[in-house]
Amino acid sequence: AFIDTARRLGKLAHPALPRVLRIIEANGTLYQLRPDRPGETLASLVARDGRAAPETVRTALVELSRALEQLHDAGLIHGGVSLATTWIAPDGTPFLRGIGAPATDPDPAAAPEQLADRPELTPATDLYRLAATLLHWLSGAPPATAEERLEARAADAPDPLVIETGDAGGGLDDALGRGLRLDPKRRPGSMEDWREALDRIDWRTRMARE
C-alpha cells in the first residue's frame, strides 16, 4: 500500500500535493524521497492569527479541492484532511500533507462515516473534512464535530453546526453547508461539482443584487 500510494502520487503534478521523487527500499524499510517544502500548519496559523478572511478561505477551497480532485482521479483518498495536515507556504499558497496517514484520536474533522467500526472512505469523506477544516479557519474556532451532530440528531435536537462566514455573497456559506451534510450521498458528487455549485450560487446572488 505504501509503494502503491507513492507511485500514484509520483504521477501527479498539482502544487498542493506532495511530490514523490523516488521510492527507496533499504534495511528492510520503505522510504519515499520528497522535496522539502517550508510552511506552517493551519493549526499553528489559527492559533496565532485567529480567523481568516472569507476571500482567503475561498481561494484555499478552490485550490485544495482541485488537488483532492486529482488525488481522487488517481484512485486515492486523503482521509485525514485537517488543520494539522493542511499547510500554508510562505507565499500564502495552501498544500496538503499526511496522505494515508493514521487519523488522530480524537479527530475533530472526522466525517460521520469515519466514526463507524469499518469506515468506507470515499471522495465525499475528503469533501466533508476539507469543509470542516476551512470552516474552522474561517471562524477561528472548531465547529461542532460529526459525533456531536449525530448525537443531537438522535436526541431530536437542533443541529449544533453553525456556519457564519461573513461572506457577503453567501456562496461560501452555502458551499460549506453542502460539504458538511451528514449523509455522504447528499454532499456534492465530486470536488468539481462542489466548486461549480459555489460559482453558480455566487452568480445568482450577484444577478439578484444588481
C-alpha positions as MATLAB code, in Angstrom:
seq = 'AFIDTARRLGKLAHPALPRVLRIIEANGTLYQLRPDRPGETLASLVARDGRAAPETVRTALVELSRALEQLHDAGLIHGGVSLATTWIAPDGTPFLRGIGAPATDPDPAAAPEQLADRPELTPATDLYRLAATLLHWLSGAPPATAEERLEARAADAPDPLVIETGDAGGGLDDALGRGLRLDPKRRPGSMEDWREALDRIDWRTRMARE';
ca = [
       0.000    0.000    0.000;
       2.889    2.366    0.808;
       4.544    1.752   -2.568;
       1.254    1.914   -4.457;
       0.370    5.286   -2.901;
       3.848    6.656   -3.619;
       3.726    5.526   -7.251;
       0.340    7.127   -7.810;
       1.451   10.345   -6.145;
       4.571   10.350   -8.302;
       2.382   10.708  -11.391;
       0.544   13.768  -10.064;
       1.781   17.308  -10.504;
      -0.597   19.543   -8.545;
       1.388   22.051   -6.441;
      -0.797   21.386   -3.390;
       0.038   17.663   -3.368;
       3.273   16.036   -2.115;
       5.825   15.241   -4.819;
       7.428   11.810   -4.675;
      10.840   11.777   -6.353;
      11.936    8.239   -5.527;
      10.854    5.109   -3.713;
      13.745    3.534   -1.809;
      13.880    0.098   -0.214;
      16.769   -0.439    2.213;
      17.419   -2.085    5.563;
      14.065   -3.841    5.432;
      12.286   -0.484    5.266;
      10.487    1.504    2.563;
      11.157    5.206    2.052;
       9.710    7.990   -0.081;
      12.099   10.731   -1.162;
      10.256   14.053   -1.296;
      11.470   17.635   -1.709;
      11.402   19.714    1.456;
       8.764   22.445    1.450;
       8.696   25.252    4.013;
       5.470   26.380    5.605;
       3.337   26.093    8.698;
       0.225   24.140    9.553;
      -3.195   25.706    9.658;
      -3.297   24.648   13.305;
      -0.332   26.911   14.016;
      -1.715   29.711   11.854;
      -5.145   29.696   13.506;
      -3.623   29.550   16.986;
      -1.537   32.637   16.208;
      -3.732   34.746   13.928;
      -7.280   33.544   14.571;
      -9.878   33.611   11.813;
      -9.131   34.246    8.155;
     -10.906   36.500    5.659;
     -13.606   34.793    3.548;
     -11.730   35.534    0.313;
      -8.590   33.842    1.651;
     -10.564   30.725    2.539;
     -12.426   30.769   -0.777;
      -9.106   30.740   -2.645;
      -7.884   27.847   -0.499;
     -11.138   25.947   -1.089;
     -10.714   26.161   -4.854;
      -7.010   25.240   -4.800;
      -7.286   22.346   -2.343;
     -10.426   20.932   -3.928;
      -8.593   20.794   -7.260;
      -5.702   18.990   -5.608;
      -8.048   16.455   -3.997;
      -9.821   16.026   -7.320;
      -6.529   14.914   -8.881;
      -5.936   12.608   -5.941;
      -9.365   11.017   -6.335;
      -8.892   10.620  -10.094;
      -5.733    8.645   -9.262;
      -7.786    6.294   -7.072;
      -6.538    7.715   -3.762;
      -8.358    9.169   -0.755;
      -6.570   11.508    1.633;
      -8.752   10.549    4.606;
      -7.058   12.913    7.050;
      -7.544   16.497    5.868;
      -7.383   18.682    8.978;
      -5.716   21.744   10.449;
      -2.667   19.570   11.120;
      -2.283   18.217    7.579;
      -3.149   21.438    5.730;
      -0.114   23.695    5.355;
       0.388   27.260    4.188;
       3.581   28.147    2.295;
       5.399   31.440    2.981;
       3.767   32.928   -0.144;
       0.314   32.061    1.221;
      -0.483   29.098   -1.021;
      -2.020   26.028    0.670;
      -0.786   22.470    0.312;
      -1.568   19.064    1.825;
       0.480   16.522    3.725;
      -0.308   13.304    5.580;
      -1.996   11.419    2.745;
      -2.919    7.969    4.001;
      -1.522    8.650    7.481;
      -3.484    7.369   10.505;
      -6.006    9.905   11.793;
      -5.537   11.482   15.191;
      -7.754   10.483   18.095;
      -9.887   12.404   18.790;
     -10.232   13.682   15.238;
     -12.252   16.951   15.180;
     -12.537   16.990   11.383;
     -13.712   13.371   11.078;
     -16.575   12.754    8.672;
     -19.608   10.929   10.109;
     -18.815    7.774    8.139;
     -15.359    7.645    9.745;
     -16.964    7.030   13.140;
     -18.079    3.556   12.059;
     -16.125    0.460   13.092;
     -15.099   -0.215    9.499;
     -15.384    3.113    7.717;
     -15.663    3.193    3.943;
     -13.747    6.223    2.740;
     -14.827    7.954   -0.470;
     -14.206   11.356   -2.095;
     -17.207   12.566   -0.068;
     -15.162   11.903    3.077;
     -12.409   14.237    1.937;
     -15.034   16.807    0.969;
     -16.525   16.823    4.484;
     -13.106   17.022    6.108;
     -11.978   19.912    3.898;
     -15.205   21.805    4.571;
     -14.827   21.276    8.345;
     -11.193   22.407    8.215;
     -11.970   25.546    6.224;
     -14.909   26.428    8.477;
     -12.587   26.176   11.493;
     -10.154   28.524    9.748;
     -12.941   30.959    8.881;
     -14.419   31.115   12.355;
     -11.195   30.757   14.324;
     -12.902   28.122   16.487;
     -13.684   24.432   15.938;
     -17.145   23.746   14.515;
     -19.425   21.121   16.001;
     -17.995   17.672   15.352;
     -19.779   14.940   13.412;
     -20.167   12.988   16.658;
     -21.861   15.931   18.390;
     -24.144   16.450   15.416;
     -25.152   12.790   15.249;
     -25.877   12.782   18.984;
     -28.082   15.846   18.542;
     -29.928   14.170   15.680;
     -30.502   11.038   17.763;
     -31.969   13.211   20.554;
     -34.197   15.132   18.080;
     -32.277   18.293   18.989;
     -31.276   21.070   16.556;
     -28.065   20.592   14.588;
     -25.323   22.349   16.614;
     -23.360   23.195   13.468;
     -23.232   26.958   12.860;
     -21.996   28.360    9.538;
     -21.463   32.111    9.584;
     -18.563   33.030    7.338;
     -19.159   36.735    6.833;
     -19.119   36.148    3.072;
     -21.226   38.943    1.558;
     -22.225   36.875   -1.466;
     -23.382   33.918    0.595;
     -21.817   31.393   -1.763;
     -19.153   30.302    0.694;
     -21.734   29.682    3.426;
     -23.774   27.526    1.071;
     -20.756   25.611   -0.229;
     -19.571   24.741    3.268;
     -23.098   23.722    4.237;
     -23.288   21.358    1.265;
     -19.913   19.856    2.100;
     -20.868   19.313    5.745;
     -24.042   17.333    5.142;
     -24.070   14.317    7.437;
     -25.212   11.910    4.724;
     -22.326   11.358    2.260;
     -24.814   10.764   -0.561;
     -26.255   14.259   -0.102;
     -22.922   16.014   -0.458;
     -21.757   17.180   -3.893;
     -20.825   14.247   -6.106;
     -17.262   15.422   -6.671;
     -14.879   18.258   -5.920;
     -15.697   19.710   -9.339;
     -19.417   19.708   -8.540;
     -18.627   21.461   -5.261;
     -16.699   24.257   -6.994;
     -19.325   24.670   -9.704;
     -22.064   24.967   -7.106;
     -20.072   27.697   -5.369;
     -19.691   29.652   -8.630;
     -23.321   29.254   -9.650;
     -24.584   30.424   -6.273;
     -22.359   33.494   -6.396;
     -23.576   34.281   -9.917;
     -27.241   34.063   -8.921;
     -26.629   36.214   -5.827;
     -24.821   38.856   -7.840;
     -27.528   38.991  -10.516;
     -30.258   39.315   -7.889;
     -28.391   42.124   -6.135;
     -27.845   44.058   -9.382;
];
